[in-house]
C-alpha cells in the first residue's frame, strides 16, 4: 500500500500538459512543501525544511489542473507517494512522485470561480468520460429530463440555474 500525502504546497512551475499515444491527458505538477515557524526571539517567520516532489495527474483532472493552476499558487493536494524508476544511458534513476488524486487552489490566498468543465456540461451530473459497455453488459439509459424534485436541475423556463439551491 502506498503512503497517502495530504498537505498544502506551492507550485514551483506551471503544470505541463501532454497526451499519451492513446490520447490520455497527463500533467506534471512540480510542488514544494515547506514548514514555516515563528522565531520567538525575532518575532519573524522563518522557512524550515523543504520537500520537493513532482506530482502527476491524469485525464480530466490533468486538463482542469493545467487550465486552472499556475506557478506560485498555493494548493491543497491529496495523493499517493510512489517511487518513479527509469533507466537512461545505462544508469538507473529514481525519484519520489506524487500520484495526485485531488488538487485545488488554497482559497486563503485566491478567489476562485468554480464552473463545470466542458465534459461535465455534456455528461451532466457525475461528469467523467463514458466508456462503451462491453459485450454482455447492458447499457443504462439516462432519463430524458431530470426528476421534478431535483434542486440542481437546469431549467431556464422555470427559473432553475446552475447555482446551489441554498
C-alpha positions in Angstrom: 0.0 0.0 0.0 1.3 3.4 -0.9 1.5 6.2 1.7 -1.0 8.9 1.2 0.0 12.6 1.4 -2.4 15.4 2.1 -1.0 18.8 2.5 -0.6 22.4 1.5 2.1 23.0 -1.1 3.1 25.6 -3.7 3.6 25.1 -7.4 7.2 25.7 -8.4 6.3 25.7 -12.1 3.3 25.7 -14.3 1.6 22.4 -14.9 3.0 20.7 -18.1 0.1 19.1 -20.0 0.8 16.4 -22.6 -1.0 13.4 -24.2 -0.1 9.8 -24.4 -0.2 7.9 -27.7 -3.7 6.7 -26.7 -4.8 10.3 -26.2 -5.0 10.3 -22.4 -4.1 13.6 -20.9 -1.3 13.6 -18.3 0.2 16.6 -16.5 3.3 17.0 -14.4 3.0 19.5 -11.5 6.1 20.5 -9.6 5.4 21.0 -5.9 7.2 22.2 -2.8 6.1 21.6 0.7 7.8 23.6 3.5 7.4 24.3 7.1 7.3 27.8 8.4 7.7 28.7 12.1 7.7 31.8 14.1 11.0 32.7 15.6 10.0 33.9 19.1 13.3 35.8 19.6 12.9 37.9 16.4 9.2 37.6 16.0 9.7 36.8 12.3 8.5 33.9 10.3 11.3 31.6 9.1 11.2 28.9 6.4 12.2 25.4 7.6 12.9 22.3 5.6 11.5 22.0 2.0 10.3 18.8 0.4 10.2 19.0 -3.4 8.2 16.4 -5.4 6.7 16.1 -8.9 3.0 15.4 -9.0 1.3 13.6 -11.8 -2.4 13.9 -12.7 -4.3 12.1 -15.4 -7.2 12.6 -17.7 -9.8 15.3 -16.9 -8.0 16.3 -13.7 -4.9 16.9 -15.7 -6.7 19.1 -18.2 -8.5 21.0 -15.5 -5.3 21.5 -13.4 -3.4 22.8 -16.4 -6.2 25.2 -17.2 -6.6 26.4 -13.6 -3.2 26.3 -11.8 0.0 28.2 -12.3 3.4 28.7 -10.8 3.4 30.2 -7.4 -0.1 29.2 -6.4 -0.6 27.6 -3.0 -2.7 24.4 -3.4 -4.3 21.7 -1.2 -3.4 18.3 -2.6 -4.0 14.6 -1.8 -2.3 11.8 -3.5 -0.2 8.6 -3.2 3.6 8.8 -2.8 5.4 6.4 -5.0 8.9 5.8 -6.4 9.3 6.5 -10.1 12.1 4.5 -11.7 13.7 4.7 -15.1 16.9 3.9 -16.9 18.8 6.4 -19.1 22.2 5.9 -20.8 22.7 2.6 -18.8 22.2 4.4 -15.5 19.3 3.6 -13.2 17.4 6.6 -11.7 14.6 7.0 -9.2 12.8 9.8 -7.5 9.6 10.3 -5.4 6.5 11.1 -7.3 3.0 12.0 -6.1 0.1 10.4 -8.0 -2.4 13.2 -7.3 -6.0 12.3 -6.6 -7.3 15.8 -5.9 -5.8 19.3 -6.1 -7.3 22.7 -5.6 -6.1 26.3 -5.0 -6.0 27.4 -1.4 -8.8 29.9 -1.0 -7.0 31.7 1.8 -5.0 33.5 -0.9 -7.0 33.5 -4.1 -10.6 33.9 -5.2 -11.8 31.1 -7.4 -14.9 31.0 -9.6 -16.0 27.4 -9.8 -17.6 26.2 -13.0 -18.2 22.9 -14.7 -15.8 21.9 -17.4 -17.0 21.2 -20.9 -17.1 17.4 -20.3 -19.2 17.9 -17.2 -21.6 20.1 -19.2 -22.0 17.4 -21.9 -22.3 14.5 -19.5 -24.5 16.0 -16.8 -24.1 15.1 -13.1 -21.2 12.9 -12.3 -19.4 14.0 -15.4 -16.5 11.8 -16.5 -15.8 10.1 -19.7 -18.2 7.4 -20.5 -16.9 4.1 -21.7 -18.8 1.9 -24.1 -20.4 -1.1 -22.5 -18.5 -4.3 -23.0 -20.1 -7.3 -24.6 -22.7 -8.8 -22.3 -23.2 -5.6 -20.3 -26.4 -3.7 -20.5 -26.3 -0.1 -21.4 -28.2 2.1 -18.9 -30.2 4.9 -20.5 -30.4 8.3 -18.9 -33.8 9.8 -18.4 -34.7 12.5 -21.0 -35.1 15.1 -18.2 -34.1 15.3 -14.6 -36.6 14.3 -11.9 -39.1 17.0 -11.0 -37.8 17.3 -7.4 -34.1 17.7 -8.5 -33.0 21.0 -6.9 -29.8 21.0 -9.1 -31.7 20.7 -12.4 -31.2 23.3 -15.0 -34.5 24.6 -16.4 -34.3 28.2 -17.6 -38.0 28.3 -18.4 -38.9 27.6 -14.7 -36.1 29.7 -13.2 -33.7 26.9 -12.2 -30.0 27.6 -12.6 -26.5 26.0 -12.0 -26.3 27.7 -8.6 -26.7 25.6 -5.4 -30.3 25.5 -4.1 -29.4 27.3 -0.8 
